[in-house]
Amino acid sequence: MAKLRVHNFSISIDGYAAGPNQTLETPMGVGGESLHTWMFKTLFWHDMVGKEGGDEGIDNTFAMEGDERIGATIMGRNM
């Protein structure tokens, strides 16, 4: 039986995972990147994009653990 695991997913307090008006130019919608500011500060993110530094706190721990044993990432048009 297949298993699905959602990991490193950001959602606003009112239930949105992207900003409004998604387009090819703004794939996360207008203001959508603001949902992910917690991730952009982590050592995990910095390592992933080839930058130095980054915080090693609890957000980093969750991001690192959320990426363990991942075989594939499935993304759709609005992802």
DAZIDA-V287426 format. One record per residue. N is the residue number from 1. RES is the residue in one letter. PSI is psi as a letter, one per 30 degrees, with the letter a starting at -180 (* if undefined). Layout:
n=N res=RES psi=PSI
n=N res=RES psi=PSI
This chain:
n=1 res=M psi=k
n=2 res=A psi=l
n=3 res=K psi=k
n=4 res=L psi=k
n=5 res=R psi=k
n=6 res=V psi=k
n=7 res=H psi=l
n=8 res=N psi=h
n=9 res=F psi=k
n=10 res=S psi=k
n=11 res=I psi=k
n=12 res=S psi=l
n=13 res=I psi=f
n=14 res=D psi=g
n=15 res=G psi=g
n=16 res=Y psi=k
n=17 res=A psi=g
n=18 res=A psi=l
n=19 res=G psi=l
n=20 res=P psi=l
n=21 res=N psi=h
n=22 res=Q psi=k
n=23 res=T psi=l
n=24 res=L psi=e
n=25 res=E psi=e
n=26 res=T psi=i
n=27 res=P psi=f
n=28 res=M psi=g
n=29 res=G psi=l
n=30 res=V psi=k
n=31 res=G psi=g
n=32 res=G psi=e
n=33 res=E psi=f
n=34 res=S psi=f
n=35 res=L psi=f
n=36 res=H psi=g
n=37 res=T psi=e
n=38 res=W psi=e
n=39 res=M psi=e
n=40 res=F psi=f
n=41 res=K psi=f
n=42 res=T psi=l
n=43 res=L psi=e
n=44 res=F psi=e
n=45 res=W psi=e
n=46 res=H psi=e
n=47 res=D psi=e
n=48 res=M psi=e
n=49 res=V psi=g
n=50 res=G psi=g
n=51 res=K psi=l
n=52 res=E psi=l
n=53 res=G psi=a
n=54 res=G psi=k
n=55 res=D psi=k
n=56 res=E psi=g
n=57 res=G psi=a
n=58 res=I psi=e
n=59 res=D psi=e
n=60 res=N psi=e
n=61 res=T psi=e
n=62 res=F psi=e
n=63 res=A psi=e
n=64 res=M psi=e
n=65 res=E psi=e
n=66 res=G psi=f
n=67 res=D psi=f
n=68 res=E psi=k
n=69 res=R psi=h
n=70 res=I psi=k
n=71 res=G psi=e
n=72 res=A psi=l
n=73 res=T psi=k
n=74 res=I psi=k
n=75 res=M psi=k
n=76 res=G psi=a
n=77 res=R psi=e
n=78 res=N psi=h
n=79 res=M psi=*
